[in-house]
Amino acid sequence: MKYEVIFRPFTERHFIRTFAKKYKGAWSKTLKSLVVEFTFSNVLFEKSITETICISADNDIRICKTEFKILGTEVSRHSSGNRCIIAVHKSTAIVHVLLVYSKGDIGESNETAKWKAVIKKNYPEYRNLL
């Protein structure tokens, strides 16, 4: 199943700017790669790069954390510390990219609690899922 991929405005305004500044041309290639991956998000769940955090009661929305690497670098997905938080909506076939960050952006200690707090604060529609 193909999904439409939408980068939410909060994501665009925050950490993506850091990636774009730091990695310049490599970031635009990485961004295109992420769109392709999320377009076919069902494949992500067959790999160890995606972790399902929660699923809505009606099984329609799945909040996931996925790892990614910057294309053209020698650093692996996992060791890069780069993550995306996505909401996969099965009924509408849309993947909402809620957060793109590096562990350094959000803090090393208690990373999950910190990004969950960011999601709850900026995306009230997902607050009850987390």
The 8 nearest C-alpha neighbors of each residue, nearest first, counted from 0:
[[1, 2, 39, 41, 92, 40, 38, 89],
 [2, 0, 39, 38, 3, 92, 40, 93],
 [1, 3, 38, 92, 93, 4, 94, 39],
 [2, 4, 93, 38, 94, 92, 5, 1],
 [5, 3, 94, 93, 95, 38, 2, 34],
 [6, 4, 95, 7, 96, 94, 3, 93],
 [7, 5, 96, 95, 10, 8, 4, 11],
 [6, 8, 10, 9, 97, 96, 5, 11],
 [9, 7, 11, 10, 12, 6, 97, 13],
 [10, 8, 12, 11, 7, 13, 97, 121],
 [11, 9, 98, 8, 7, 13, 12, 97],
 [10, 12, 8, 9, 15, 13, 7, 6],
 [13, 11, 9, 10, 8, 16, 15, 14],
 [12, 14, 10, 15, 11, 16, 9, 17],
 [13, 15, 17, 16, 100, 99, 10, 18],
 [16, 14, 18, 17, 11, 13, 19, 99],
 [15, 17, 19, 14, 18, 13, 20, 12],
 [16, 18, 14, 20, 15, 19, 21, 13],
 [17, 19, 15, 21, 16, 20, 22, 26],
 [18, 20, 16, 23, 17, 26, 22, 21],
 [21, 19, 17, 18, 23, 22, 16, 26],
 [20, 22, 18, 19, 23, 17, 26, 16],
 [21, 23, 26, 25, 19, 18, 20, 24],
 [24, 22, 19, 26, 20, 25, 21, 27],
 [25, 23, 26, 27, 22, 28, 19, 29],
 [24, 26, 28, 22, 23, 27, 70, 29],
 [25, 27, 29, 22, 24, 28, 23, 19],
 [26, 28, 30, 24, 29, 25, 31, 23],
 [29, 27, 31, 25, 26, 30, 32, 70],
 [28, 30, 26, 32, 27, 31, 70, 69],
 [29, 31, 27, 33, 32, 28, 26, 34],
 [32, 30, 34, 28, 29, 33, 27, 35],
 [31, 33, 29, 35, 30, 34, 36, 28],
 [34, 32, 36, 30, 35, 31, 37, 29],
 [33, 35, 31, 37, 32, 36, 38, 4],
 [36, 34, 38, 32, 33, 37, 31, 39],
 [37, 35, 33, 34, 38, 39, 40, 32],
 [36, 38, 40, 34, 39, 35, 33, 4],
 [39, 37, 2, 35, 1, 36, 40, 34],
 [38, 40, 37, 1, 36, 41, 42, 2],
 [39, 41, 37, 43, 42, 38, 36, 44],
 [42, 40, 43, 39, 44, 0, 45, 37],
 [41, 43, 40, 45, 44, 39, 46, 36],
 [44, 42, 40, 45, 41, 46, 49, 48],
 [43, 45, 46, 42, 41, 49, 40, 47],
 [44, 46, 43, 42, 47, 41, 49, 48],
 [47, 45, 44, 43, 48, 49, 42, 50],
 [46, 48, 49, 45, 44, 50, 43, 65],
 [49, 47, 66, 46, 65, 50, 43, 77],
 [50, 48, 65, 47, 64, 44, 43, 63],
 [49, 51, 64, 63, 52, 65, 48, 47],
 [52, 50, 63, 53, 62, 64, 49, 61],
 [51, 53, 63, 62, 50, 64, 54, 61],
 [54, 52, 62, 51, 61, 55, 128, 129],
 [53, 55, 61, 60, 58, 62, 56, 52],
 [54, 56, 58, 60, 57, 59, 128, 61],
 [55, 57, 58, 54, 59, 60, 128, 53],
 [56, 58, 55, 59, 60, 54, 61, 90],
 [59, 57, 55, 56, 54, 60, 61, 89],
 [58, 60, 89, 57, 88, 55, 90, 61],
 [61, 59, 88, 55, 87, 54, 58, 89],
 [60, 62, 54, 87, 86, 53, 63, 55],
 [63, 61, 86, 53, 52, 85, 51, 54],
 [64, 62, 51, 52, 85, 50, 84, 61],
 [63, 65, 84, 50, 83, 49, 85, 51],
 [66, 64, 49, 83, 48, 82, 50, 63],
 [65, 67, 82, 48, 76, 81, 77, 83],
 [68, 66, 76, 81, 82, 65, 69, 77],
 [69, 67, 76, 75, 70, 79, 81, 74],
 [68, 70, 29, 72, 71, 26, 25, 67],
 [71, 69, 29, 72, 25, 68, 28, 26],
 [70, 72, 69, 25, 73, 68, 29, 74],
 [73, 71, 74, 70, 69, 68, 75, 25],
 [72, 74, 75, 71, 70, 69, 68, 79],
 [73, 75, 72, 79, 78, 76, 68, 69],
 [76, 74, 78, 77, 79, 68, 73, 67],
 [77, 75, 68, 67, 79, 66, 78, 74],
 [76, 78, 75, 79, 80, 66, 67, 81],
 [77, 79, 75, 80, 76, 74, 81, 68],
 [80, 78, 81, 76, 77, 74, 75, 68],
 [79, 81, 102, 101, 78, 77, 82, 76],
 [82, 80, 101, 79, 67, 66, 100, 102],
 [81, 83, 66, 100, 65, 99, 67, 101],
 [84, 82, 99, 65, 98, 64, 85, 66],
 [83, 85, 64, 98, 97, 63, 96, 65],
 [84, 86, 96, 63, 97, 95, 62, 83],
 [87, 85, 62, 95, 61, 94, 88, 60],
 [86, 88, 94, 61, 60, 89, 93, 85],
 [89, 87, 60, 93, 92, 59, 90, 91],
 [88, 90, 92, 59, 91, 87, 60, 93],
 [91, 89, 92, 88, 59, 93, 60, 87],
 [90, 92, 93, 89, 88, 2, 3, 59],
 [93, 91, 2, 89, 88, 90, 3, 94],
 [94, 92, 3, 2, 88, 91, 4, 87],
 [93, 95, 87, 4, 86, 88, 3, 5],
 [96, 94, 5, 86, 85, 97, 6, 4],
 [97, 95, 85, 6, 98, 7, 5, 84],
 [98, 96, 85, 84, 10, 7, 95, 6],
 [97, 99, 84, 10, 83, 96, 100, 85],
 [100, 98, 83, 82, 14, 15, 10, 84],
 [101, 99, 82, 14, 81, 104, 98, 83],
 [100, 102, 81, 104, 103, 80, 82, 105],
 [101, 103, 80, 104, 105, 106, 107, 81],
 [102, 104, 101, 106, 105, 107, 80, 100],
 [105, 103, 101, 102, 106, 100, 14, 107],
 [104, 106, 102, 103, 110, 113, 101, 107],
 [107, 105, 103, 102, 108, 104, 110, 109],
 [106, 108, 102, 110, 103, 109, 105, 104],
 [109, 107, 110, 106, 113, 111, 105, 112],
 [108, 110, 112, 111, 113, 107, 106, 114],
 [109, 111, 113, 108, 112, 107, 106, 114],
 [112, 110, 114, 113, 109, 115, 116, 108],
 [111, 113, 115, 109, 110, 114, 116, 117],
 [114, 112, 116, 110, 111, 115, 117, 109],
 [115, 113, 117, 116, 111, 112, 118, 110],
 [114, 116, 118, 112, 117, 113, 111, 119],
 [115, 117, 119, 113, 114, 118, 120, 112],
 [118, 116, 114, 120, 115, 119, 121, 113],
 [119, 117, 115, 121, 122, 116, 120, 114],
 [120, 118, 126, 116, 122, 117, 121, 123],
 [119, 121, 117, 118, 122, 116, 123, 126],
 [120, 122, 118, 119, 117, 123, 9, 116],
 [123, 121, 118, 124, 119, 125, 120, 126],
 [122, 124, 126, 125, 119, 121, 120, 118],
 [123, 125, 122, 126, 127, 119, 128, 121],
 [126, 124, 128, 123, 127, 122, 119, 129],
 [125, 127, 119, 123, 128, 129, 124, 122],
 [128, 126, 129, 125, 124, 123, 119, 55],
 [129, 127, 125, 126, 55, 53, 54, 62],
 [128, 127, 126, 125, 53, 115, 119, 52]]
